[in-house]
């Protein structure tokens, strides 16, 4: 099957992308690593000894950042429907984080420890239909928020990718109802034309 003009353009931009090149040089699995690095530099989310859960973690760029920051002085548990090539200091659970069997595995890995931070860089498979893609993106963000609210310790933090458009303002209000402080971040590594934003929730109510 011949590649479409759009996919060829995307691949050309991807290969020439400075953050893609930096990721390759620095050993990160995705350019998304720089988004979390910038957010953490600004909001000081990653602290020694904390427990972090990464939703939709594959291919592992965000896990690498967290593991580098925490080292052995903390715990990171990654969850995804897709396999994750093993990473040092990262514990992985394959499956849907809404499933009871996955939650049981999570409890076992936590060993009584409380989750201090939930992070999610999940995005829908793009259909090309804006209204459909926006709805899917908001839905994933809602799932991540529900997980965070159910599992975070009191005063815990939350980072989630969300797309501006229909449903964004309602979602923002929902996040604000669960966290004392909520900030909107647009990292430099986010492409200018992308409608993606990251919401940072601090101090789970």
C-alpha positions in Angstrom: 0.0 0.0 0.0 1.4 3.4 -1.0 2.0 5.8 1.8 -0.4 8.8 1.7 0.8 12.3 1.1 -0.1 13.2 4.7 1.8 10.2 6.2 4.9 11.0 4.1 4.8 14.6 5.3 4.4 13.4 8.9 7.4 11.1 8.6 9.5 13.8 7.0 8.7 16.2 9.9 9.2 13.5 12.5 12.7 12.6 11.2 13.7 16.2 11.1 12.2 17.1 14.4 14.8 18.5 16.8 13.2 16.7 19.8 13.2 13.4 18.0 16.9 13.9 17.2 17.6 14.9 20.8 15.7 11.8 22.1 17.8 9.6 19.9 20.9 11.2 21.2 19.9 11.2 24.8 18.6 7.7 24.8 15.0 8.4 25.4 12.4 6.2 23.7 10.2 9.1 22.7 10.3 12.9 22.2 7.5 13.1 24.9 10.2 12.7 27.5 11.1 16.4 27.1 7.5 17.4 27.8 7.5 15.7 31.2 11.0 17.0 31.9 9.8 20.6 31.3 6.7 20.2 33.4 8.6 18.7 36.3 11.2 21.5 36.1 8.4 24.0 36.5 6.1 22.2 38.9 8.6 20.1 40.9 6.4 17.0 40.8 8.9 14.2 41.1 10.3 13.8 44.6 12.6 11.2 46.2 10.8 8.2 47.7 7.5 8.7 46.0 5.3 6.2 44.1 4.4 7.1 40.5 1.9 5.3 38.2 2.2 5.9 34.5 -1.0 5.2 32.5 -0.5 4.2 28.9 3.2 4.1 29.4 4.5 2.5 26.2 7.0 3.0 24.6 8.4 4.3 28.0 9.7 7.9 27.5 7.9 9.2 30.6 9.0 6.1 32.6 12.6 6.9 31.7 12.3 10.4 33.0 10.7 9.3 36.3 13.2 6.5 36.8 16.1 8.9 36.2 14.6 11.4 38.7 13.7 8.8 41.4 16.4 6.1 40.9 16.1 3.6 43.6 14.5 6.1 46.0 11.0 5.5 44.8 8.8 3.3 42.7 7.3 3.6 39.3 4.6 1.3 38.0 3.7 1.4 34.3 0.5 0.2 32.8 -0.4 -0.2 29.2 -2.4 -2.4 26.7 0.8 -2.6 24.7 3.9 -4.4 25.7 6.8 -2.3 27.2 10.4 -3.3 26.7 11.8 -3.6 30.2 13.4 -0.5 31.8 15.5 -0.3 34.9 13.6 0.5 38.1 10.2 0.3 36.2 7.6 -2.4 37.1 5.2 -3.1 34.3 1.6 -4.4 34.2 0.2 -5.4 30.8 -3.6 -4.8 30.5 -6.4 -2.3 30.9 -6.1 -0.2 34.1 -9.9 -0.4 34.5 -9.9 -4.2 34.8 -10.1 -5.8 38.2 -7.3 -8.2 37.4 -4.9 -5.3 36.6 -5.9 -3.4 39.8 -5.2 -6.6 41.8 -1.7 -6.7 40.3 -1.3 -3.0 41.0 -2.2 -3.5 44.7 0.4 -6.4 44.9 3.1 -4.2 43.4 2.3 -1.3 45.7 2.7 -3.5 48.7 0.8 -1.1 50.9 2.5 2.0 49.6 0.4 5.0 48.5 0.5 6.5 45.1 1.8 10.1 45.1 1.6 10.9 41.4 -0.5 9.6 38.4 0.7 10.6 35.0 -0.9 10.0 31.6 0.3 10.9 28.1 -2.4 8.7 26.5 -3.8 9.8 23.1 -6.4 8.1 20.9 -5.7 6.4 17.6 -6.3 9.2 15.2 -9.2 8.7 12.7 -8.8 12.0 11.0 -12.3 13.0 12.0 -11.8 15.9 14.4 -15.1 15.5 16.3 -14.4 11.8 16.8 -10.8 12.2 17.8 -11.6 15.0 20.3 -14.3 12.9 21.9 -11.9 10.0 22.2 -9.2 12.2 23.7 -11.5 13.6 26.3 -12.7 10.1 27.1 -9.1 8.9 27.8 -8.5 11.9 30.0 -11.7 11.2 31.9 -10.5 7.6 32.5 -7.2 8.8 33.7 -8.8 11.3 36.1 -11.1 8.6 37.5 -8.2 6.3 38.1 -6.3 9.2 39.9 -9.2 10.1 42.0 -9.8 6.5 43.1 -6.2 5.6 43.7 -4.1 8.7 44.7 -3.3 9.4 48.3 -4.7 12.6 49.8 -2.7 15.6 48.5 -1.3 13.6 45.6 -0.7 14.9 42.1 -1.9 14.3 38.6 -0.6 15.1 35.1 -2.7 14.4 32.0 -2.6 15.1 28.3 -5.9 16.7 27.0 -6.8 18.3 23.8 -8.5 21.7 23.5 -11.9 21.6 21.8 -15.4 20.3 22.6 -15.5 19.0 26.2 -12.3 20.6 27.3 -13.8 23.3 29.5 -16.1 20.8 31.3 -13.1 18.5 31.8 -11.1 21.3 33.2 -13.9 22.1 35.7 -13.9 18.4 36.7 -10.2 18.3 37.4 -10.5 21.5 39.4 -13.2 19.9 41.6 -10.7 17.2 42.6 -7.5 19.2 43.1 -6.6 22.2 45.1 -4.4 23.7 42.3 -4.7 23.1 38.6 -2.3 24.4 36.0 -2.3 24.3 32.2 1.0 23.6 30.5 2.1 23.7 26.9 5.7 22.3 26.8 8.1 23.5 24.1 8.3 19.9 22.9 4.6 20.0 22.0 4.2 20.8 18.3 2.8 24.3 17.7 -0.1 23.1 15.6 -1.2 20.5 18.1 -4.1 21.3 20.3 -2.6 19.2 23.1 -2.2 20.7 26.6 -1.1 19.1 29.9 -3.1 19.7 33.0 -1.3 19.5 36.3 -3.4 18.9 39.4 -1.8 19.4 42.8 -3.2 18.5 46.2 -5.9 15.9 45.7 -8.9 16.9 47.8 
